[in-house]
Amino acid sequence: MSDSSRVLLTADPGEGFRAHADQIRAAIERVLTSNHYILGPEVEAFEREFAAYLGGGQVLGVANGTEAIELALRAVGVQRGDQVATVANTVSATIAAIEQIGASPVFVEIDVATMVMSVAALAESLQKANGRIKAVLPVHLYGHPADMPAICELATRHGVAVVEDCAQAHGATVAGRKAGAWGAAAAFSFYPTKNLGAIGDGGAVFARDPAVAERVRLLRQYGWRQRYVSEIPGRNSRLDEIQAAILRVKLPHLDAENARRAQLASVYLERLAKMPAGFGDPALQLRLPKVATGIGHAWHQFTVRTPRRDALATYLGERGIRCGVLYPTPAHRQPAYAQPALTLPLTERACAEVLCLPCHPGLTTADIDRVCAEILGWSAA
Ligand SMILES: *Cc1c(COP(=O)(O)O)cnc(C)c1O
């Protein structure tokens, strides 16, 4: 039964702690008495375990997901003045990482069905850029990976590196291979509400090429290979032992928690598919998320679309169902990154219509039924 007075949230930061509280307390206690608090044995063990999970290669723990993207881009050779092809329907972090290098984003239009980078639009951008684009940075938005086989093939043809923004796609797959294992490097965030979340900030870069991994290793700590010798200009972007110990508790549960998300998503899809199309009014049509062939969705978010997004969000909010909007403003319309001359109709329309319904492992199928019943009520109102 769903307690209809309970407030349902799109993201619940404490849920991952409550589900594994005793193990997490024990892990923290182990670190407290270890006398080692930064880049120590817990980080090394987590790096090995997460690399094994991703199918081999190396993981380097860093301070957060934004810096994971930045260091990954630097490690594949992106420099000041270069261009990086990415999408505009993402969190500002993706763009901030590019800008931090002194590089600039080239915004690529999205695929209308899946809302991730369009391969055809990328081909056009690479053509037009005349060699100025040094890397492609697809974002696996909501846990749905971009079309990695096609993007990698295109990038290879143009001699451009691929870095995957996997901040929402821990455990997602493309043709059976993990998201993150396709490009030259991948960036993960362990922000508390991600599918694999810490209790604080954390991030990681994954790379199969040992040379790329080694550059990240140097970049994350002052350019040191050897202590006190800065071989290259580096910085401080380290993962701490407490976060790594917590991530080690949670990693073994990631697949089961993703399966739980998928189960909730399938309840949504089944219930909402039964709604009268457009509820008699085509303008109201609620569009359900589409999963492309061969994709293993991580269901970081269950995102529907409607031109009456704000009205639906308000209606549900008044009934204790707080939905999220990821993301209301595309990057090229953000004050910091504005490109007034650029229009991306599909991206802009997606940002105006998307609504993320509650979908995380702590919810029950009865909770999802309640959300669906309220959406049906809205359509009848
Ligand atoms: C969360 C997120 C990031 C940034 O991660 P932080 O750890 O918050 O820096 C980057 N890209 C996407 C798509 C994200 O969802």
The ligand as a Gaussian input file, in Angstrom:
#p B3LYP/6-31G(d) Opt

LIG

0 1
 C       25.656000      15.218000     -11.755000
 C       26.117000      15.485000     -13.125000
 C       27.376000      16.049000     -13.395000
 C       28.241000      16.678000     -12.357000
 O       28.615000      15.908000     -11.290000
 P       29.072000      16.605000      -9.916000
 O       29.572000      15.444000      -9.118000
 O       27.852000      17.242000      -9.322000
 O       30.138000      17.579000     -10.226000
 C       27.780000      16.140000     -14.719000
 N       26.997000      15.727000     -15.722000
 C       25.766000      15.220000     -15.515000
 C       24.956000      14.781000     -16.683000
 C       25.279000      15.087000     -14.208000
 O       24.055000      14.579000     -14.006000

